[in-house]
């Protein structure tokens, strides 16, 4: 009787097994700092979306570009001078909530617009880096043992040379290099086609198809090379050569911050490809694409989410640094970085122009980092703090 009762209790306990997401949320909410980070992140998201709705259009509710020279360098919570400012130029509620800058522009309206710019740059840049990281990390982890032919190396070199020439504005040499890439690729395809049909090509060309290094070696050495460059100075150099644009900022930050995601995904794939469920999927005849995206990727996505969360904070901080140095998002867009840069000359006369954007950047970046750390502990029990 006792054994039957124990068996029933065990079966009841197994039936009430807690779902993975529920368990992760239970662990996450125990981390007070991470919960506060999530709350601040949600508040920042709401403020950014509100800034987009309130500062755009032909007649915005908050006009960040409205110049009022008679109202310059006013302290926060200063009422508007109704005798000097026309009714259509007055701020909402008739008060400057965060003061004005040296041109009399409402700092509150500019901060609202800057919140949306920072959020957009952060998420788009991280989206680009995550896509690149997942693709390269998945290839390195799943196909890493495959050997690369010498011809393939030549094709890659010709392709990268064409991209570099195209980015530097040399369209003629870039097209020539791209044509060489296509010719090498076509020759490689013909050679493999003849080999598959049992035919043979000229023996003198066999040296072009000997094995060199593995796919994993190629990708990870490229990652190591990218990590050797100081990322901020690399971004600063590229941005200085390109036209000033918010889209260029997003793309450049994304293209220079994918290395961590690549390493995370590769490490997870190296572990998962030896698991029984992957072997079973291969035995069932599933394609590599199906195995990677339906079976392996869901199990490898946890560290990617953590990396992406912290990456958003770094992208926002990078954009603010570029804007502060004058290489960021160009006017008339207001960003927290150029608001901070504009207040540098008035640090003693109008210190709020430095403190408000500076503390905002600090708070948002800190909240993303805390949220990311809490997410890491919840999704990775092995890394959980004791």
CORDACOR-V58694 format. One line per field, one symbol per residue. phi: phi as a letter, one per 30 degrees, with the letter a starting at -180 (. if undefined). A space follows every 10 residues. Layout:
phi = ???
This chain:
phi = .ddddddddd dddddcdddd dddddddddd dddddddddd dddddddddd dddcccjdbd dccdcdcbdd cdhddeiddd dddccdedcd ddiibcdcib cdcidddddd dddddddddd dddddddddd dddddddddd dccdddccdd dddddddddd ddddddddjc dddddddddd dddddddddd dddddddjdb cdddcdddbd dccddddddd dddddddddd eddddddddd dcddadddde dddddcbcdd dedddddddd dddcdddddd ddddiddddd dddcccdedc dedddddddd dddddddddd dddddjccdd dddcbddddd dddddbdcdb dddcdddddd dedddddddd ddddddddcb edcddc
